[in-house]
Every structure is written in structure tokens, then in C-alpha cells.
Amino acid sequence: MCQLHSRGFVVWLCLISLPYSLAAQAEKPSDTGKALAVLKRSKDKEELASTARSLIRGQDPKAIDQLLLLLADPDFLGRLDSEEDYKFASSKLRVRDLLECLAKLPSPRGEEAILKLATNPIFAKSPDHVDGLILASRHVEKASGKLIDYLLAEANNPFSSVHSVFFALTAIGSAEACKAMEKVLLSNEHKLSRRQGLVLQHLVHVRYQPNIVGLYERLLAAGLKDKELLDLIVASMFEYRADEWFGAEASQFPPPSKLKNASTEVLQELAKLADQSVKLDITEKTKEGIRKGQKEIQEVLASRVKKKTP
């Protein structure tokens, strides 16, 4: 009897204490609440950056919305990165790291975060912030036409780096991204030397990706009037003149993919482009490079057929 009474007392005690327990839990701030509190008051740059990264990893939509508001707050931005950081270490700004973390959020949250900040007049007032947004865009999963349009607009913005835009677009690598690059390369709004630089520093290194090959095909069919650019575009498909193109800086660029690493479909398309390109008004040096490329393409395709033959 006493045991039953004791058990009943314990149950009763638990029941009457339950509301107080729930109330205590409600009063105790959540991890997200603690993180936001840190972001609102801390003056420790590293604590701010690490706390913001943890909050992003938690993928709580409401918490991320709060972070986006903070990123448009001059006070928070000033606590995250100092004026000296912007002047002397702009490529290592903590805000850039946070933008990359945001861009890596699952689709469509990553893109939404980037575009929300891009349209915020306070955040986008800084060229360093805009460059960070552009570069972070390369991490966005399943980039939509809205993001591509934003990047294309920044390519034509005299205060933005078109090289940063191309770096992001080549990383995205979608058909829409390639069409945006095509518009820039065909536009006379950009100096010839700049467009040549875009081909060498970006397209060359991803030249055998299917969508990039499609971009090359459209460029050749566009009737380019700049013979120097046309010659370079053709040469970049079949050759890699590291010393001529980059000189002492050649080691800074990764060597491009070799023909033997391209897919069979890409090789077949390149074979057609080679037949078309050799008839264009280009230099003999580039035509010789095409012929060498044609020979290598046929050898690679023949070896693959041979391997399939029992």
C-alpha cells in the first residue's frame, strides 16, 4: 500500500511539476537565440564569423533571414570586418566567407540569399560586397535564370569585375551561363583585349565541357569581325600556348583538360568544329594547331572503338 502511495505521489509530483518544467524550457534561450544574441552584441570578429557560419549550417530559415538583416546593418558589418580589413585584406574579408556559406545552402535558399543581398542598397553599396556576391554565386546549386541575369548585369557594370563574373559563370557551367558569356564575348562594349583575356583565363581551362563546346560553336557561327579574337577562340579549342599566352604567369593557371579526357560526344563535336574552323580567316599557325588537333581527335576516337571491339 505504501509502495502504491509512494508511486502515486511520484506521478502526482511529476504532473504538477510538468508546467514548471515547460516554462523553464521556454525561458531558456535556444541555440539559435544565443547565436543571434552573440551576433548582435559581440565585438570579436572571429566569434562573429564562426557563430554566423554555425547559424547558416543549422539551415533555420528564420535564423538565416535574421542574419541577412544583420548583413545589411552597417554596425554589424563594421564589427565583422574593420576598415583596415577592407583596405588591406579585401580578398580575405569575413563577410566573403559568409557569402560563400550562404550560397552553398540547398536550392533554392542559397540563390535566394545571394539575390536578396544583391538587391539590398546598403549591402550592395560596397564594391567588395558585390564582388563577394559574384564569386559566391559559383557555389549556388541549380542556378536559375534570375542569378544568371544578375551576373550578366554585373559583367556590364563598370564598377564590377567581368573576370569575377566569368569565374562564376564557368563554375556554374549551365547552358544559360554559357549564353551569358557568349553575350559578353560578342559585345563591343568590352575592349578586345579584355575579351581575349576572358577566353584565355576562363574558357581555355574548361574547354571540353559539353556546354562550353556549345558556346564555342555559337561563337564561330556568329561571324566575329575581330580577327584576333576569332583566331584566339579557335586556337584555344585545340592548343595550349602557355608561354605565348601567359609567359611567366603560366604556372598560376591550371593546365586545361586534354583531348583524351573529353567525352566521345564532345570529341565528335570538336571534329566537326575543326573541319569548319580550318576554313575560316585565321592564321596559318592556328590552322596548323587545328590539324594537329584533328589528328589527335581521330586517334583517341579510334582507340576507343578498338577497345570496344571484342
C-alpha positions, -999 to 999 in steps of 0.1 A, spaced: 0 0 0 28 23 9 46 14 -23 14 23 -43 10 55 -24 47 64 -30 44 57 -67 12 78 -69 29 106 -51 58 105 -76 34 105 -105 15 134 -90 47 153 -83 58 148 -119 25 160 -132 24 192 -111 60 200 -119 55 195 -157 41 230 -163 70 245 -144 95 224 -164 79 235 -197 80 271 -185 117 268 -176 124 254 -211 105 283 -227 126 307 -206 159 291 -216 171 306 -249 176 282 -278 209 277 -295 197 299 -324 186 326 -299 221 325 -283 238 327 -317 217 357 -327 224 374 -294 261 369 -300 258 384 -335 240 414 -321 265 423 -293 299 407 -298 329 428 -310 351 397 -315 355 393 -353 363 356 -352 334 349 -328 310 367 -351 323 348 -381 322 314 -365 288 320 -349 273 331 -383 287 301 -400 272 278 -374 239 295 -378 240 291 -416 248 254 -412 217 250 -390 196 259 -420 169 275 -399 151 298 -425 140 323 -398 175 325 -384 191 329 -418 166 357 -425 178 374 -393 214 370 -405 206 386 -438 191 416 -420 223 419 -400 244 418 -431 226 449 -442 234 466 -409 265 489 -410 271 483 -373 273 445 -377 294 448 -409 318 471 -391 322 446 -362 327 417 -386 354 434 -408 373 466 -399 381 495 -423 417 482 -423 405 448 -434 387 464 -464 417 484 -473 445 458 -469 429 424 -470 397 427 -491 401 392 -506 400 377 -471 371 396 -457 350 375 -433 319 387 -450 330 370 -482 333 337 -464 298 341 -450 285 348 -486 301 315 -498 284 296 -469 251 312 -477 255 303 -514 260 267 -506 227 263 -489 204 238 -506 184 250 -536 167 275 -537 178 290 -504 214 297 -515 203 317 -545 176 335 -527 201 347 -501 226 359 -527 199 378 -547 183 393 -516 217 408 -506 224 418 -542 192 440 -542 199 455 -508 211 490 -513 231 491 -481 250 459 -486 255 463 -524 268 498 -520 303 483 -514 322 470 -545 339 445 -522 305 431 -512 293 429 -548 325 411 -558 319 387 -529 284 380 -541 296 374 -577 322 349 -566 300 332 -541 274 326 -569 296 299 -583 286 277 -554 248 281 -559 231 248 -566 209 248 -597 214 284 -606 183 299 -622 179 325 -649 175 352 -622 210 346 -609 224 344 -644 207 377 -653 223 393 -622 257 381 -632 253 393 -667 242 427 -655 273 428 -633 295 419 -663 284 452 -678 288 472 -646 319 493 -649 324 490 -611 324 452 -611 350 427 -623 340 409 -655 367 383 -647 349 375 -614 316 372 -634 332 347 -658 348 328 -630 313 323 -615 297 315 -649 322 289 -659 319 273 -625 281 272 -629 286 258 -664 249 256 -674 236 263 -709 222 296 -696 255 306 -681 272 299 -714 247 321 -733 255 349 -709 293 345 -716 285 345 -753 268 379 -750 298 394 -733 323 380 -757 303 393 -787 297 427 -772 318 456 -784 311 473 -750 341 453 -738 376 461 -751 391 435 -774 420 428 -750 395 422 -722 375 397 -742 407 379 -752 417 377 -715 383 362 -707 389 334 -733 424 327 -720 418 329 -683 385 311 -682 373 293 -713 406 275 -720 405 257 -687 370 243 -691 370 240 -729 359 203 -732 328 206 -711 297 200 -733 281 233 -727 314 252 -733 318 233 -766 283 245 -775 294 281 -766 325 277 -789 302 265 -817 279 295 -814 309 319 -813 323 305 -845 289 308 -862 285 344 -851 306 359 -878 331 376 -855 346 407 -871 376 409 -847 401 385 -865 424 385 -835 396 373 -812 384 347 -837 419 334 -841 423 331 -804 390 314 -798 398 288 -825 433 282 -812 421 278 -776 400 248 -786 428 228 -800 461 242 -785 475 254 -752 502 280 -759 512 285 -723 544 305 -728 529 327 -755 496 334 -737 507 336 -701 545 339 -701 560 340 -666 525 337 -652 517 304 -668 523 285 -636 494 304 -620 469 288 -643 460 251 -642 466 233 -675 434 226 -694 418 193 -699 434 172 -726 415 158 -756 420 123 -744 399 132 -713 370 146 -733 338 125 -737 332 108 -770 303 131 -778 325 162 -772 353 147 -794 328 141 -822 315 177 -820 351 190 -819 359 171 -850 331 189 -868 342 223 -854 378 215 -866 365 209 -902 347 243 -901 374 262 -883 402 254 -907 382 272 -935 380 304 -915 401 335 -920 426 327 -893 464 325 -891 484 296 -906 498 289 -871 463 283 -858 454 262 -888 484 240 -881 471 237 -845 437 226 -858 453 199 -880 473 185 -850 440 186 -830 422 168 -858 448 140 -858 447 136 -821 409 135 -820 408 108 -846 434 88 -827 415 90 -795 382 80 -811 399 51 -830 414 38 -797 380 39 -780 364 20 -809 392 -5 -807 387 -11 -770 350 -19 -776 358 -43 -804 358 -79 -790 
